[in-house]
Amino acid sequence: MTPGQPPVPRAGPARPVGLHAAPLVPTPGQLAWQEAGFGIFLHFGINTFNGVEWSDGTLDPATFLPAQLDARQWARTAVAAGAKYVVLTAKHHDGFCLWPTATTAYSVASSPWKDGAGDVVAELAEACGEAGLGLGLYLSPWDRNADRYGEPAGYDAFYVRQLTELCTRYGPLCELWFDGAGSEGRTYDWDAVMAVIDRHQPDAMVFNMGRPTIRCIGNEEGLATDPCRYVTHATDISLYDDGTTELGSAAYLPPECDVPIRADWFWQPGDPDTLKSREELLEIWYSSVGLGAGLLLGVPPDRRGLIDDADRDRLLEFTQELARRLGDPHAAVLTADGDDLLADFGRPVRVDHLELREDLTAGQRTDGHEVRAAGRLIASGHTVGVRRVHRVEPLTVRELRIRLTGTGARLASVTAAGPPSGPG
């Protein structure tokens, strides 16, 4: 999903589905992905070297020439930022492949980079393995270079071969990203696609199309809303939060928010002034991860093949400030008291952030929550999910009283973080 893509219906909140009647529960893989929470989106390809976000499959492979490509620098940057995984555009809509595929000549094998012997996906897979990062791959279903795209059966076989290469050459994948841009009105052989994933990468989360296990939040601003629902309807093309396309069956589909650190997804020489501020990135985090969604933040490599220095500095400025705010949490002991939960920290603690985590083993059950300190309401909202972070007016507390609404609602934990001790 890149700026300028054809419009798709996106407006409106997520449509809740039967949270009380027959709750759907996460798979272990979904829950692990939700716990991870934060990843880095690496848009990189032939567009990087031609100053465009989208291209039509005719750009010369000779223009792909990163003189200093260092996938370990990408991985080090992600780790330093606290990200748990990265997703690379192995093939964007232009069809240019970042690995030496047997399916087309339109790939790194036709570029002068490493005399045609390079493999960006392999280098990143090795770097992620060394760094302990999850690796996700984006493989655009829409391919503007493939002559056979106009022949559905032939293209489906071509696409399945590409996916099979990616699923069998590079070790475990944590996520496979199927972007719906350009595919409006097109039906792919998703049964064949999913058969490849089921056979070779059964633990990978599937984004947005096919038989998805995670969904798009519905915008490219990185913003979720409250309530942030995990159970929603699958649509036949995309899993946006609007419900305006034909509805399929209900499914447990936690959302991923995505947003670029600048205005553009691919690195562009003319947009340094659009680099988001530290405060903008913090607000995005609070409105995505802090509401119980995942966040995939676009931080693209530049024409050198390195993460841009200014982008890296801003990313780390943002994540270091986040760590400062949340990095010394106080865990509470939870006990029941009638209709409420008591969260006891064991001693007075200074608080300006609260994090509530729901027990999702029985599904997402919390519809509402209120948090009180000494009888005063200090935080409230609808869903909790894998994590719900509240910023509160600084105060010193020993105990909080929490009331949940929703049949079977349970919290797994409550933690608090705050500024240095001082006058309340």
C-alpha positions in Angstrom: 0.0 0.0 0.0 1.7 3.1 -1.2 0.6 6.7 -1.6 -1.3 7.3 -4.8 -2.9 3.8 -5.0 -6.4 3.5 -6.5 -9.0 4.4 -3.9 -10.6 1.6 -1.8 -13.4 1.9 0.6 -12.0 2.6 4.1 -14.2 4.8 6.2 -15.8 3.8 9.4 -15.0 1.8 12.5 -14.4 -1.9 12.7 -17.6 -4.0 12.6 -17.8 -6.0 15.8 -18.9 -9.6 15.5 -20.5 -11.7 18.3 -18.0 -11.1 21.1 -20.3 -12.6 23.6 -22.1 -15.3 21.6 -19.2 -17.5 20.3 -15.8 -15.9 21.0 -13.1 -16.7 18.5 -9.6 -17.2 20.0 -6.2 -16.4 18.6 -3.9 -19.1 17.4 -0.5 -19.3 19.2 1.0 -17.7 16.1 -1.5 -14.8 16.2 -0.9 -14.2 19.8 2.9 -14.2 19.4 2.6 -11.7 16.5 0.3 -9.5 18.7 2.8 -9.6 21.5 5.6 -8.5 19.1 3.7 -5.4 18.4 6.2 -3.3 16.5 8.0 -3.9 13.2 9.9 -2.0 10.5 8.6 -1.8 6.9 11.5 -1.8 4.3 10.3 -0.5 1.0 13.3 -1.0 -1.3 13.5 -1.8 -5.0 13.9 -0.3 -8.4 11.7 2.6 -7.5 14.3 3.7 -4.9 16.7 4.6 -7.7 14.2 6.4 -10.0 12.5 8.8 -7.6 9.0 7.2 -7.9 6.6 5.5 -5.5 4.9 3.4 -8.2 6.4 2.3 -11.5 4.9 0.4 -14.4 7.4 -2.4 -14.9 9.5 -0.8 -17.6 12.3 0.8 -15.5 15.7 -0.4 -16.6 17.2 -3.0 -14.2 20.6 -1.4 -14.7 19.4 1.5 -12.5 19.3 -0.8 -9.5 22.8 -0.2 -8.1 23.1 0.2 -4.3 26.9 0.8 -3.8 26.9 0.2 0.0 24.0 -2.2 0.6 24.2 -3.5 4.2 21.3 -5.5 5.4 22.9 -5.9 8.8 22.7 -2.1 9.2 18.9 -2.4 8.5 18.7 -5.2 11.1 20.8 -3.3 13.7 18.6 -0.2 13.2 15.5 -2.3 13.8 16.9 -3.9 16.9 18.1 -0.6 18.3 14.5 0.7 17.9 13.0 -2.2 19.7 11.3 -3.7 16.7 10.7 -7.4 16.7 10.4 -8.0 13.0 10.9 -6.4 9.5 8.9 -6.7 6.3 10.7 -6.3 3.0 9.1 -5.5 -0.4 10.6 -8.5 -2.2 8.4 -7.6 -5.2 6.4 -4.4 -5.4 3.7 -3.6 -8.0 6.4 -3.0 -10.7 7.3 -6.7 -10.7 11.0 -6.1 -10.0 12.2 -9.0 -7.8 14.9 -8.5 -5.1 15.9 -12.1 -5.3 17.3 -14.1 -8.4 14.0 -15.7 -9.4 13.7 -18.3 -12.1 10.3 -16.9 -13.1 11.4 -13.6 -14.7 14.4 -11.7 -15.9 13.1 -8.6 -14.2 15.1 -9.0 -11.0 18.4 -8.3 -9.3 20.0 -10.9 -11.6 19.7 -8.4 -14.5 21.2 -5.5 -12.6 24.8 -4.6 -12.3 24.7 -4.9 -8.5 27.2 -7.6 -7.6 27.5 -8.4 -11.3 24.0 -9.9 -11.2 24.8 -12.3 -8.5 23.2 -10.5 -5.6 20.2 -11.5 -3.5 18.7 -8.8 -1.2 16.3 -11.2 0.4 19.1 -13.7 1.3 21.2 -10.9 2.8 18.4 -9.7 4.9 17.4 -13.2 6.0 20.9 -13.8 7.2 21.0 -10.5 9.0 17.7 -11.1 10.7 18.8 -14.6 11.8 21.9 -13.1 13.4 20.0 -10.3 15.1 17.1 -12.4 16.3 14.5 -10.5 14.2 11.5 -12.0 12.5 11.5 -11.7 8.7 8.4 -10.8 6.7 8.1 -10.5 2.9 5.8 -8.5 0.8 5.0 -10.1 -2.6 2.6 -7.9 -4.6 -0.1 -9.9 -6.4 -0.4 -7.1 -8.9 2.5 -7.3 -11.3 2.9 -4.6 -14.0 5.8 -6.2 -15.6 4.5 -9.7 -16.1 3.1 -10.2 -19.7 1.0 -13.1 -18.4 -0.8 -10.9 -15.8 -3.7 -10.7 -18.3 -4.0 -14.5 -18.4 -5.3 -15.4 -14.9 -4.5 -19.1 -14.9 -1.0 -18.5 -16.3 -0.2 -15.7 -13.9 -1.5 -17.6 -10.9 0.9 -20.4 -11.7 3.7 -17.8 -12.1 2.9 -16.1 -8.8 2.7 -19.4 -7.0 6.2 -20.3 -8.2 7.5 -16.9 -7.0 5.9 -17.4 -3.6 7.3 -21.0 -3.4 10.8 -19.6 -4.0 10.4 -17.1 -1.2 8.9 -19.7 1.2 11.6 -22.3 0.7 14.9 -20.5 0.3 15.1 -18.0 3.2 14.2 -19.9 6.4 11.2 -19.1 8.7 9.0 -16.2 7.8 6.9 -14.4 10.4 4.7 -12.5 7.9 3.6 -12.6 4.3 2.2 -9.3 3.0 -0.3 -9.4 0.2 -1.2 -5.8 -0.8 -4.6 -5.4 -2.5 -3.5 -2.3 -4.5 -4.3 -2.7 -8.2 -6.1 -5.9 -7.7 -9.7 -4.5 -7.5 -11.9 -6.8 -9.5 -9.2 -9.5 -9.9 -9.6 -13.0 -8.4 -6.4 -14.9 -7.7 -6.0 -18.6 -7.0 -5.8 -18.1 -3.3 -6.3 -21.8 -2.6 -3.1 -22.5 -4.4 -1.3 -19.6 -2.7 -2.4 -20.8 0.7 -1.4 -24.4 0.0 2.2 -23.1 -0.5 2.0 -21.2 2.8 0.4 -24.1 4.7 3.1 -26.5 3.4 6.2 -24.3 3.8 5.5 -21.4 6.2 2.5 -22.5 8.3 3.6 -20.2 11.2 3.7 -17.0 9.0 1.0 -14.4 9.6 -0.9 -13.6 6.3 -1.8 -10.0 5.8 -4.9 -8.8 4.1 -5.7 -11.2 1.2 -6.1 -14.9 0.6 -6.9 -16.6 3.9 -5.6 -13.8 6.2 -4.7 -14.1 9.8 -4.1 -10.4 10.4 -5.8 -7.4 8.8 -5.2 -3.9 7.7 -6.5 -1.2 10.1 -8.0 0.7 7.2 -5.6 3.7 6.7 -2.0 4.5 6.1 -1.7 6.9 8.9 -0.8 4.2 11.5 -4.0 5.0 13.5 -6.3 2.5 15.2 -9.5 3.6 17.0 -11.2 2.6 20.3 -12.7 0.0 20.2 -10.0 -1.9 18.5 -11.7 -5.2 17.6 -9.9 -8.5 16.9 -13.0 -10.3 15.7 -14.4 -8.9 12.5 -15.7 -10.0 9.1 -13.4 -11.1 6.3 -14.0 -9.5 2.9 -13.3 -11.0 -0.4 -10.6 -8.6 -1.4 -9.3 -6.5 1.5 -9.8 -6.4 5.3 -10.5 -2.8 5.8 -12.5 -1.5 8.7 -15.5 -0.4 6.7 -17.5 -3.5 5.9 -18.8 -2.0 2.6 -17.6 -5.0 0.5 -19.3 -8.3 0.5 -18.9 -9.8 4.0 -17.6 -13.3 4.6 -17.4 -15.3 7.8 -16.3 -13.9 11.1 -12.7 -14.4 12.1 -10.1 -13.5 14.7 -8.1 -10.9 12.7 -6.0 -8.6 14.8 -5.1 -5.4 12.9 -1.7 -4.0 11.8 -1.3 -0.3 11.4 1.2 0.9 8.8 2.7 4.4 8.2 5.9 5.7 6.6 8.3 7.8 8.7 8.2 10.4 5.9 5.5 11.2 3.4 6.7 8.5 1.0 7.1 4.7 1.4 10.2 4.4 -0.8 13.2 6.6 0.0 12.9 9.8 -2.1 15.5 12.6 -2.3 13.0 15.4 -2.3 11.0 14.8 0.9 13.3 15.3 3.9 11.1 18.0 5.2 8.3 15.5 5.6 10.2 13.4 8.2 7.8 13.0 11.1 8.8 14.6 14.4 9.4 12.7 17.5 6.1 13.8 18.9 4.2 12.7 15.8 5.7 9.3 16.0 4.9 9.0 19.7 1.3 9.9 19.0 1.2 7.3 16.3 2.5 4.7 18.7 -0.1 5.6 21.4 -2.8 5.4 18.7 -1.7 2.0 17.4 0.3 -0.2 19.7 -1.2 1.7 22.7 -4.7 0.8 21.5 -3.9 -2.9 21.1 -3.0 -3.0 17.4 0.4 -3.7 15.7 2.5 -1.0 14.2 4.6 -1.5 11.0 6.6 1.7 10.6 8.1 2.4 7.1 11.8 3.2 7.4 13.2 2.6 3.8 16.8 2.1 2.7 18.2 4.8 0.5 20.1 4.6 -2.8 23.3 3.6 -0.9 21.4 0.6 0.4 21.5 2.0 3.9 18.9 3.4 6.3 19.0 7.2 5.8 21.0 8.8 8.7 18.2 11.3 9.4 15.5 8.7 9.4 17.6 6.4 11.7 18.3 9.3 14.1 14.6 10.2 14.3 13.5 6.6 14.7 15.8 6.1 17.6 15.0 9.5 19.1 11.3 8.4 19.1 11.9 4.9 20.5 14.4 6.0 23.1 11.9 8.5 24.4 9.2 5.8 24.5 11.6 3.5 26.4 12.3 6.4 28.9 8.6 6.8 29.5 7.7 3.1 29.8 11.0 1.4 30.6 10.8 1.0 34.4 7.4 -0.5 34.9 5.9 -1.5 38.3 3.8 -4.7 38.2 0.6 -5.0 40.2 -0.8 -8.0 42.0 -4.4 -8.5 40.8 -7.2 -9.7 43.1 -11.0 -9.7 42.7 -13.1 -7.5 44.9 -16.8 -8.0 44.0 -17.3 -6.6 40.5 -13.9 -4.9 40.5 -10.3 -5.9 40.2 -7.8 -4.4 42.7 -4.3 -3.8 41.3 -1.9 -3.5 44.3 1.7 -2.3 43.6 2.8 -3.2 47.1 4.1 0.3 47.8 3.3 3.9 46.6 4.5 4.4 43.0 4.7 7.5 40.9 2.5 7.0 37.8 1.9 8.7 34.5 1.4 5.7 32.3 -0.8 2.6 32.8 -0.7 -0.6 30.7 -3.5 -3.1 30.9 -3.2 -6.5 29.2 -6.2 -8.7 28.6 -6.1 -12.5 29.0 -6.9 -13.4 25.3 -6.8 -17.2 25.8 -10.6 -17.2 25.7 -10.8 -14.5 23.0 -11.2 -10.7 23.2 -13.9 -10.3 25.8 -13.5 -6.7 27.2 -15.9 -4.2 25.9 -15.2 -1.4 28.4 -12.9 -0.6 31.3 -12.6 2.1 34.0 -9.6 2.7 36.3 -10.0 4.6 39.6 -7.4 5.8 42.1 -8.8 6.8 45.5 -12.3 6.8 44.1 -11.3 9.2 41.2 -11.6 8.1 37.6 -8.2 8.4 36.0 -8.6 6.3 32.8 -11.3 4.6 30.8 -12.0 3.2 27.3 -13.6 0.3 25.4 -11.3 -2.6 24.4 -8.1 -3.6 26.1 -6.7 -6.4 23.9 -3.1 -7.5 23.9 -2.1 -4.1 25.5 -3.9 -0.9 26.3 -1.7 2.1 27.3 -3.2 5.1 29.0 -1.4 8.4 29.7 -2.6 9.8 33.0 -2.0 12.9 35.0 1.0 12.2 37.2 0.0 10.9 40.6 1.3 8.6 43.4 -0.7 5.5 44.1 -0.4 2.1 45.8 -3.7 0.6 44.6 -6.0 1.0 41.6 -9.6 -0.2 41.3 -10.5 -1.5 37.8 -13.9 -2.4 36.5 -14.3 -4.3 33.2 -17.4 -4.8 31.1 -17.9 -7.8 28.8 -18.9 -11.3 29.5 -15.8 -13.3 30.7 -13.5 -10.3 30.6 -10.2 -10.9 32.3 -7.0 -9.0 32.7 -3.6 -10.8 32.5 -1.6 -7.9 34.0 -1.5 -4.3 35.0 1.7 -2.3 35.1 2.5 1.4 35.8 5.3 3.6 34.8 6.0 7.2 35.8 8.4 10.1 36.2 10.9 10.3 39.0 9.4 10.5 42.5 8.5 14.0 43.6 5.6 16.0 44.8 2.2 14.7 43.6 
